Amino acid sequence: MRGFRNCGPARRSVAGPATSSAVGYFVVAVGTVPASVAAWWSGEPVAGLVVLSLVVGGYAAAIRNAPGALVTSALGWMLLNGFVVHTRGDLAWEGVSDAVRLGTLAGAALIGVLCGWVAVRARERSTVSMSIPTARPAPRAELVVPSNDTAPAREASEPLAAARGDRCAHPV
């Protein structure tokens, strides 16, 4: 596992780029099905792009690995281009529209990775702040009763002086 410099073990990515890309291929392949249904239902491939962007962003947030998420977004673009836009599995470059689709999926991947890192950092902060004990205030002197049995008898009219352990009857 590749970790980040000066970050705790919880900040490490889940897997390396090769493993997360291989798993990401299957995630995006499964995510292509609802993307194609959304594109079919709306009549526009933009709906499929939105669904696949959510799939890629969610997967990127889970793995927190930028290279693996970017490769997964490129694989997602290929599946989107082949099965949602060109419905017969043909990969074709259409110029600006394909660049926008690829950029959208790559942006969703990077935003997902950033959200994953932020979520882990927030979780680390909440566990650290909960584990640090807080100082309790010291008890007030009026409430503390001396525990030695050798103290002389106090007068009943001076309860505050007796509770403080003063030897004289007048306040200081």
C-alpha atoms as an extended CHARMM CRD file, in Angstrom:
* protein
*
       172  EXT
         1         1  MET       CA              0.0000000000        0.0000000000        0.0000000000  PROA      1               0.0000000000
         2         2  ARG       CA              1.2940000000        3.4010000000       -0.9110000000  PROA      2               0.0000000000
         3         3  GLY       CA              0.9210000000        5.9800000000        1.8190000000  PROA      3               0.0000000000
         4         4  PHE       CA              1.1150000000        9.7430000000        1.8000000000  PROA      4               0.0000000000
         5         5  ARG       CA              4.0140000000       11.5410000000        3.4170000000  PROA      5               0.0000000000
         6         6  ASN       CA              3.4390000000       12.8050000000        6.9780000000  PROA      6               0.0000000000
         7         7  CYS       CA             -0.0780000000       11.4480000000        7.0940000000  PROA      7               0.0000000000
         8         8  GLY       CA             -1.3890000000        8.7870000000        9.4250000000  PROA      8               0.0000000000
         9         9  PRO       CA             -2.2530000000        5.2600000000        8.3540000000  PROA      9               0.0000000000
        10        10  ALA       CA             -5.9380000000        6.1620000000        7.8750000000  PROA      10              0.0000000000
        11        11  ARG       CA             -5.0220000000        8.6120000000        5.0950000000  PROA      11              0.0000000000
        12        12  ARG       CA             -3.5030000000        5.9160000000        2.9040000000  PROA      12              0.0000000000
        13        13  SER       CA             -5.2620000000        4.9950000000       -0.2830000000  PROA      13              0.0000000000
        14        14  VAL       CA             -7.1050000000        1.7110000000       -0.3290000000  PROA      14              0.0000000000
        15        15  ALA       CA             -5.0130000000        0.1240000000       -3.0940000000  PROA      15              0.0000000000
        16        16  GLY       CA             -2.3900000000        0.9720000000       -5.6750000000  PROA      16              0.0000000000
        17        17  PRO       CA             -3.2390000000        2.4500000000       -9.0640000000  PROA      17              0.0000000000
        18        18  ALA       CA             -3.2220000000       -0.8990000000      -10.8860000000  PROA      18              0.0000000000
        19        19  THR       CA             -5.5350000000       -2.6400000000       -8.4300000000  PROA      19              0.0000000000
        20        20  SER       CA             -7.9180000000        0.2810000000       -8.1280000000  PROA      20              0.0000000000
        21        21  SER       CA             -8.0310000000        0.6190000000      -11.9360000000  PROA      21              0.0000000000
        22        22  ALA       CA             -8.8210000000       -3.0600000000      -12.3790000000  PROA      22              0.0000000000
        23        23  VAL       CA            -11.5920000000       -2.9400000000       -9.7940000000  PROA      23              0.0000000000
        24        24  GLY       CA            -12.7100000000        0.4020000000      -11.2100000000  PROA      24              0.0000000000
        25        25  TYR       CA            -13.1840000000       -1.2120000000      -14.6200000000  PROA      25              0.0000000000
        26        26  PHE       CA            -15.7760000000       -3.5670000000      -13.1550000000  PROA      26              0.0000000000
        27        27  VAL       CA            -17.4330000000       -0.7610000000      -11.1920000000  PROA      27              0.0000000000
        28        28  VAL       CA            -17.7150000000        1.3840000000      -14.3230000000  PROA      28              0.0000000000
        29        29  ALA       CA            -18.8760000000       -1.5740000000      -16.4170000000  PROA      29              0.0000000000
        30        30  VAL       CA            -21.7110000000       -2.1610000000      -13.9760000000  PROA      30              0.0000000000
        31        31  GLY       CA            -22.3630000000        1.5970000000      -13.8100000000  PROA      31              0.0000000000
        32        32  THR       CA            -22.7310000000        1.7370000000      -17.5890000000  PROA      32              0.0000000000
        33        33  VAL       CA            -26.0210000000       -0.1670000000      -17.3510000000  PROA      33              0.0000000000
        34        34  PRO       CA            -27.9140000000        2.5320000000      -15.4050000000  PROA      34              0.0000000000
        35        35  ALA       CA            -26.1490000000        5.1750000000      -17.5210000000  PROA      35              0.0000000000
        36        36  SER       CA            -27.4530000000        3.6200000000      -20.7310000000  PROA      36              0.0000000000
        37        37  VAL       CA            -30.9420000000        3.2730000000      -19.2220000000  PROA      37              0.0000000000
        38        38  ALA       CA            -30.8780000000        6.9610000000      -18.2190000000  PROA      38              0.0000000000
        39        39  ALA       CA            -29.7210000000        7.9680000000      -21.7180000000  PROA      39              0.0000000000
        40        40  TRP       CA            -32.4180000000        5.8130000000      -23.3150000000  PROA      40              0.0000000000
        41        41  TRP       CA            -35.1270000000        7.1430000000      -21.0090000000  PROA      41              0.0000000000
        42        42  SER       CA            -34.2280000000       10.8140000000      -21.5370000000  PROA      42              0.0000000000
        43        43  GLY       CA            -33.2420000000       10.4840000000      -25.1830000000  PROA      43              0.0000000000
        44        44  GLU       CA            -29.9310000000       12.3050000000      -24.5970000000  PROA      44              0.0000000000
        45        45  PRO       CA            -26.4860000000       10.8780000000      -23.7470000000  PROA      45              0.0000000000
        46        46  VAL       CA            -25.9880000000       13.6950000000      -21.2060000000  PROA      46              0.0000000000
        47        47  ALA       CA            -28.1220000000       11.7790000000      -18.6940000000  PROA      47              0.0000000000
        48        48  GLY       CA            -25.8130000000        8.7800000000      -19.0850000000  PROA      48              0.0000000000
        49        49  LEU       CA            -22.8220000000       11.0620000000      -18.5600000000  PROA      49              0.0000000000
        50        50  VAL       CA            -24.3220000000       12.3810000000      -15.3200000000  PROA      50              0.0000000000
        51        51  VAL       CA            -24.9990000000        8.8760000000      -13.9960000000  PROA      51              0.0000000000
        52        52  LEU       CA            -21.5420000000        7.6230000000      -14.9500000000  PROA      52              0.0000000000
        53        53  SER       CA            -19.9330000000       10.7360000000      -13.4120000000  PROA      53              0.0000000000
        54        54  LEU       CA            -21.6700000000        9.9360000000      -10.1240000000  PROA      54              0.0000000000
        55        55  VAL       CA            -20.4210000000        6.3450000000      -10.3070000000  PROA      55              0.0000000000
        56        56  VAL       CA            -16.8290000000        7.4190000000      -11.0580000000  PROA      56              0.0000000000
        57        57  GLY       CA            -16.8860000000       10.1410000000       -8.3680000000  PROA      57              0.0000000000
        58        58  GLY       CA            -18.2630000000        7.7860000000       -5.7390000000  PROA      58              0.0000000000
        59        59  TYR       CA            -15.7000000000        5.1240000000       -6.5660000000  PROA      59              0.0000000000
        60        60  ALA       CA            -12.8870000000        7.7060000000       -6.4850000000  PROA      60              0.0000000000
        61        61  ALA       CA            -14.0280000000        8.8950000000       -3.0590000000  PROA      61              0.0000000000
        62        62  ALA       CA            -13.9330000000        5.3170000000       -1.8340000000  PROA      62              0.0000000000
        63        63  ILE       CA            -10.4240000000        4.5180000000       -3.1170000000  PROA      63              0.0000000000
        64        64  ARG       CA             -8.7750000000        7.9480000000       -2.5380000000  PROA      64              0.0000000000
        65        65  ASN       CA             -6.2060000000        7.1980000000       -5.2390000000  PROA      65              0.0000000000
        66        66  ALA       CA             -5.8430000000        9.8640000000       -7.9490000000  PROA      66              0.0000000000
        67        67  PRO       CA             -4.0080000000        7.8030000000      -10.6300000000  PROA      67              0.0000000000
        68        68  GLY       CA             -6.3810000000        4.8690000000      -10.2240000000  PROA      68              0.0000000000
        69        69  ALA       CA             -9.3990000000        7.1830000000      -10.3410000000  PROA      69              0.0000000000
        70        70  LEU       CA             -8.1580000000        8.9000000000      -13.5070000000  PROA      70              0.0000000000
        71        71  VAL       CA             -7.5880000000        5.5780000000      -15.2600000000  PROA      71              0.0000000000
        72        72  THR       CA            -11.0520000000        4.4980000000      -14.1310000000  PROA      72              0.0000000000
        73        73  SER       CA            -12.5190000000        7.6910000000      -15.6030000000  PROA      73              0.0000000000
        74        74  ALA       CA            -10.7760000000        6.9740000000      -18.9380000000  PROA      74              0.0000000000
        75        75  LEU       CA            -12.2100000000        3.4460000000      -18.9260000000  PROA      75              0.0000000000
        76        76  GLY       CA            -15.6000000000        4.9150000000      -18.0890000000  PROA      76              0.0000000000
        77        77  TRP       CA            -15.3100000000        7.2930000000      -21.0410000000  PROA      77              0.0000000000
        78        78  MET       CA            -14.5960000000        4.3710000000      -23.3530000000  PROA      78              0.0000000000
        79        79  LEU       CA            -17.6420000000        2.4710000000      -22.1130000000  PROA      79              0.0000000000
        80        80  LEU       CA            -19.7920000000        5.6190000000      -22.2750000000  PROA      80              0.0000000000
        81        81  ASN       CA            -18.6040000000        6.4070000000      -25.7830000000  PROA      81              0.0000000000
        82        82  GLY       CA            -19.0080000000        2.8720000000      -27.0380000000  PROA      82              0.0000000000
        83        83  PHE       CA            -22.2710000000        1.7560000000      -25.4520000000  PROA      83              0.0000000000
        84        84  VAL       CA            -24.2150000000        4.8820000000      -24.4970000000  PROA      84              0.0000000000
        85        85  VAL       CA            -23.3630000000        7.4310000000      -27.1800000000  PROA      85              0.0000000000
        86        86  HSD       CA            -22.7220000000        5.0380000000      -30.1030000000  PROA      86              0.0000000000
        87        87  THR       CA            -24.9910000000        2.1860000000      -28.8600000000  PROA      87              0.0000000000
        88        88  ARG       CA            -23.2220000000       -0.5160000000      -30.9410000000  PROA      88              0.0000000000
        89        89  GLY       CA            -19.8860000000       -0.5880000000      -29.1660000000  PROA      89              0.0000000000
        90        90  ASP       CA            -18.0640000000        1.6160000000      -31.6770000000  PROA      90              0.0000000000
        91        91  LEU       CA            -15.4110000000        3.9310000000      -30.2740000000  PROA      91              0.0000000000
        92        92  ALA       CA            -15.3420000000        7.1540000000      -32.2780000000  PROA      92              0.0000000000
        93        93  TRP       CA            -13.9190000000       10.5750000000      -31.5410000000  PROA      93              0.0000000000
        94        94  GLU       CA            -16.4250000000       13.3600000000      -32.1480000000  PROA      94              0.0000000000
        95        95  GLY       CA            -14.1830000000       16.2610000000      -31.2560000000  PROA      95              0.0000000000
        96        96  VAL       CA            -15.2630000000       18.7520000000      -28.6070000000  PROA      96              0.0000000000
        97        97  SER       CA            -18.1820000000       16.7130000000      -27.2560000000  PROA      97              0.0000000000
        98        98  ASP       CA            -15.9280000000       13.7440000000      -26.4690000000  PROA      98              0.0000000000
        99        99  ALA       CA            -13.3380000000       16.0230000000      -24.8930000000  PROA      99              0.0000000000
       100       100  VAL       CA            -16.0830000000       17.4770000000      -22.6740000000  PROA      100             0.0000000000
       101       101  ARG       CA            -17.2540000000       13.9750000000      -21.7020000000  PROA      101             0.0000000000
       102       102  LEU       CA            -13.7170000000       12.8590000000      -20.8940000000  PROA      102             0.0000000000
       103       103  GLY       CA            -13.0390000000       16.0480000000      -18.9340000000  PROA      103             0.0000000000
       104       104  THR       CA            -16.2890000000       15.6560000000      -17.0030000000  PROA      104             0.0000000000
       105       105  LEU       CA            -15.4400000000       12.1150000000      -15.9630000000  PROA      105             0.0000000000
       106       106  ALA       CA            -11.8580000000       13.0930000000      -15.0500000000  PROA      106             0.0000000000
       107       107  GLY       CA            -13.1540000000       16.0560000000      -13.0320000000  PROA      107             0.0000000000
       108       108  ALA       CA            -15.6320000000       13.8100000000      -11.2270000000  PROA      108             0.0000000000
       109       109  ALA       CA            -12.7760000000       11.4340000000      -10.4120000000  PROA      109             0.0000000000
       110       110  LEU       CA            -10.5570000000       14.1780000000       -8.9930000000  PROA      110             0.0000000000
       111       111  ILE       CA            -13.4030000000       15.7390000000       -7.0110000000  PROA      111             0.0000000000
       112       112  GLY       CA            -14.2390000000       12.2820000000       -5.6500000000  PROA      112             0.0000000000
       113       113  VAL       CA            -10.6430000000       11.7200000000       -4.5410000000  PROA      113             0.0000000000
       114       114  LEU       CA            -10.6120000000       15.1420000000       -2.8780000000  PROA      114             0.0000000000
       115       115  CYS       CA            -13.9020000000       14.4120000000       -1.0860000000  PROA      115             0.0000000000
       116       116  GLY       CA            -12.5200000000       11.0650000000        0.0930000000  PROA      116             0.0000000000
       117       117  TRP       CA             -9.4320000000       12.7340000000        1.5570000000  PROA      117             0.0000000000
       118       118  VAL       CA            -11.5500000000       15.4220000000        3.2460000000  PROA      118             0.0000000000
       119       119  ALA       CA            -13.8520000000       12.7940000000        4.7530000000  PROA      119             0.0000000000
       120       120  VAL       CA            -10.9160000000       10.8330000000        6.1500000000  PROA      120             0.0000000000
       121       121  ARG       CA             -9.3510000000       13.9970000000        7.5520000000  PROA      121             0.0000000000
       122       122  ALA       CA            -12.6280000000       14.9850000000        9.2240000000  PROA      122             0.0000000000
       123       123  ARG       CA            -12.9300000000       11.4920000000       10.6920000000  PROA      123             0.0000000000
       124       124  GLU       CA             -9.3610000000       11.7140000000       12.0250000000  PROA      124             0.0000000000
       125       125  ARG       CA            -10.0690000000       15.0860000000       13.6230000000  PROA      125             0.0000000000
       126       126  SER       CA            -13.2580000000       13.8940000000       15.2830000000  PROA      126             0.0000000000
       127       127  THR       CA            -11.5760000000       10.8230000000       16.7860000000  PROA      127             0.0000000000
       128       128  VAL       CA             -8.5660000000       12.8160000000       17.9660000000  PROA      128             0.0000000000
       129       129  SER       CA            -10.6560000000       15.5100000000       19.6070000000  PROA      129             0.0000000000
       130       130  MET       CA            -12.7850000000       12.8990000000       21.3460000000  PROA      130             0.0000000000
       131       131  SER       CA             -9.7720000000       11.0370000000       22.7200000000  PROA      131             0.0000000000
       132       132  ILE       CA             -8.0980000000       14.0440000000       24.3770000000  PROA      132             0.0000000000
       133       133  PRO       CA             -9.3220000000       14.3420000000       27.9840000000  PROA      133             0.0000000000
       134       134  THR       CA            -10.4160000000       17.7420000000       29.1630000000  PROA      134             0.0000000000
       135       135  ALA       CA             -9.3480000000       19.2440000000       32.4820000000  PROA      135             0.0000000000
       136       136  ARG       CA            -11.9620000000       19.3380000000       35.2280000000  PROA      136             0.0000000000
       137       137  PRO       CA            -12.2370000000       22.4840000000       37.3200000000  PROA      137             0.0000000000
       138       138  ALA       CA            -10.7860000000       22.3060000000       40.8270000000  PROA      138             0.0000000000
       139       139  PRO       CA            -13.3090000000       22.1430000000       43.6650000000  PROA      139             0.0000000000
       140       140  ARG       CA            -14.0180000000       25.3890000000       45.4900000000  PROA      140             0.0000000000
       141       141  ALA       CA            -12.4200000000       25.8340000000       48.8990000000  PROA      141             0.0000000000
       142       142  GLU       CA            -15.7910000000       26.3260000000       50.6320000000  PROA      142             0.0000000000
       143       143  LEU       CA            -16.8950000000       22.8610000000       49.6430000000  PROA      143             0.0000000000
       144       144  VAL       CA            -13.7840000000       21.0050000000       50.7720000000  PROA      144             0.0000000000
       145       145  VAL       CA            -13.9810000000       19.6300000000       54.3070000000  PROA      145             0.0000000000
       146       146  PRO       CA            -10.6790000000       18.8700000000       56.0540000000  PROA      146             0.0000000000
       147       147  SER       CA            -10.1540000000       15.2100000000       56.7350000000  PROA      147             0.0000000000
       148       148  ASN       CA             -7.7870000000       15.2820000000       59.7410000000  PROA      148             0.0000000000
       149       149  ASP       CA             -9.3050000000       14.2990000000       63.0780000000  PROA      149             0.0000000000
       150       150  THR       CA             -6.9110000000       16.3890000000       65.1750000000  PROA      150             0.0000000000
       151       151  ALA       CA             -8.5610000000       19.7430000000       64.3610000000  PROA      151             0.0000000000
       152       152  PRO       CA             -9.9990000000       21.5510000000       67.4130000000  PROA      152             0.0000000000
       153       153  ALA       CA            -13.7660000000       21.8020000000       67.7930000000  PROA      153             0.0000000000
       154       154  ARG       CA            -15.3720000000       24.6530000000       65.8500000000  PROA      154             0.0000000000
       155       155  GLU       CA            -18.2060000000       26.8320000000       66.9260000000  PROA      155             0.0000000000
       156       156  ALA       CA            -21.5800000000       26.0580000000       65.3100000000  PROA      156             0.0000000000
       157       157  SER       CA            -22.1120000000       29.7470000000       64.4550000000  PROA      157             0.0000000000
       158       158  GLU       CA            -19.1380000000       29.7660000000       62.0860000000  PROA      158             0.0000000000
       159       159  PRO       CA            -19.8940000000       27.0080000000       59.5020000000  PROA      159             0.0000000000
       160       160  LEU       CA            -17.8600000000       28.6390000000       56.7270000000  PROA      160             0.0000000000
       161       161  ALA       CA            -14.7940000000       28.9850000000       58.8900000000  PROA      161             0.0000000000
       162       162  ALA       CA            -15.1910000000       25.4230000000       60.0960000000  PROA      162             0.0000000000
       163       163  ALA       CA            -15.5330000000       24.1070000000       56.5490000000  PROA      163             0.0000000000
       164       164  ARG       CA            -12.4030000000       25.9780000000       55.4370000000  PROA      164             0.0000000000
       165       165  GLY       CA            -10.4360000000       24.6830000000       58.3600000000  PROA      165             0.0000000000
       166       166  ASP       CA             -9.6070000000       28.1290000000       59.7870000000  PROA      166             0.0000000000
       167       167  ARG       CA             -8.3830000000       28.1380000000       63.3560000000  PROA      167             0.0000000000
       168       168  CYS       CA             -9.6980000000       31.6010000000       64.1030000000  PROA      168             0.0000000000
       169       169  ALA       CA            -13.3380000000       32.6680000000       64.0920000000  PROA      169             0.0000000000
       170       170  HSD       CA            -12.9350000000       35.8710000000       62.1070000000  PROA      170             0.0000000000
       171       171  PRO       CA            -12.6130000000       35.9590000000       58.3010000000  PROA      171             0.0000000000
       172       172  VAL       CA             -9.2240000000       36.7050000000       56.8580000000  PROA      172             0.0000000000
